[in-house]
């Protein structure tokens, strides 16, 4: 299962948060600094419990303001 976690951080703290996230390599597959409503996008891969645990760990980082997790789903459109 894959998920995309959109992270908003305090102003000026993107680099320090990215450095912390790079140490969490268990299910973190890619970290991207992005533009838009989020500051950082993290691609996660694992089972639902691993993804949930990692997002809970993200929320413990003091410079993270918000997270939004988009979980990949399979949809059969019948085409």
C-alpha positions as CSV (number, residue, x, y, z in Angstrom):
1,X,0.0,0.0,0.0
2,X,1.2,3.5,-0.8
3,X,0.3,6.9,0.7
4,X,1.2,10.5,0.1
5,X,1.6,12.6,3.2
6,X,1.3,16.4,2.7
7,X,3.1,18.3,5.4
8,X,2.9,22.0,6.3
9,X,5.7,23.4,8.5
10,X,6.5,26.5,10.4
11,X,8.0,29.3,8.3
12,X,11.8,28.8,7.7
13,X,11.8,25.2,9.1
14,X,11.5,23.2,5.8
15,X,15.2,22.2,5.8
16,X,15.3,21.1,9.4
17,X,12.1,19.0,9.0
18,X,13.4,17.4,5.8
19,X,16.6,16.5,7.7
20,X,14.5,14.8,10.4
21,X,12.3,13.0,7.9
22,X,15.4,11.6,6.0
23,X,16.3,9.7,9.2
24,X,12.9,7.9,9.1
25,X,13.7,5.5,6.3
26,X,11.6,2.5,7.3
27,X,8.7,3.2,5.0
28,X,9.6,6.6,3.7
29,X,10.3,6.1,0.0
30,X,10.7,9.7,-1.2
31,X,10.7,13.2,0.3
32,X,9.9,16.3,-1.9
33,X,9.8,20.0,-1.1
34,X,6.8,21.2,-3.0
35,X,4.8,24.4,-3.7
36,X,1.2,24.8,-3.0
37,X,-0.7,24.4,0.3
38,X,1.8,21.9,1.6
39,X,5.6,22.5,2.1
40,X,6.8,18.9,2.0
41,X,5.3,15.7,0.3
42,X,6.4,12.3,1.6
43,X,5.7,9.1,-0.3
44,X,5.2,6.2,2.1
45,X,5.0,2.5,1.4
46,X,3.9,-0.2,3.8
47,X,0.8,-1.6,5.4
48,X,-1.9,0.6,6.9
49,X,-0.6,0.2,10.4
50,X,3.0,1.2,9.4
51,X,1.7,4.2,7.5
52,X,-0.5,5.2,10.4
53,X,2.4,4.9,12.9
54,X,4.7,6.9,10.7
55,X,2.1,9.8,10.3
56,X,1.7,9.7,14.1
57,X,5.5,10.0,14.4
58,X,5.4,13.0,12.0
59,X,3.0,14.8,14.2
60,X,5.5,14.6,17.1
61,X,8.0,16.8,15.2
62,X,7.6,20.2,16.7
63,X,8.0,22.3,13.5
64,X,5.2,20.4,11.7
65,X,2.0,22.4,11.7
66,X,-0.4,20.0,9.8
67,X,-0.4,16.8,7.9
68,X,-2.8,15.4,5.3
69,X,-2.5,11.8,4.2
70,X,-3.7,10.5,0.9
71,X,-4.0,6.7,0.8
72,X,-3.9,5.0,-2.6
73,X,-7.0,2.9,-3.3
74,X,-7.8,0.6,-6.2
75,X,-11.0,1.5,-8.0
76,X,-12.6,-0.7,-10.6
77,X,-14.4,1.7,-13.0
78,X,-15.6,-1.2,-15.2
79,X,-13.8,0.0,-18.3
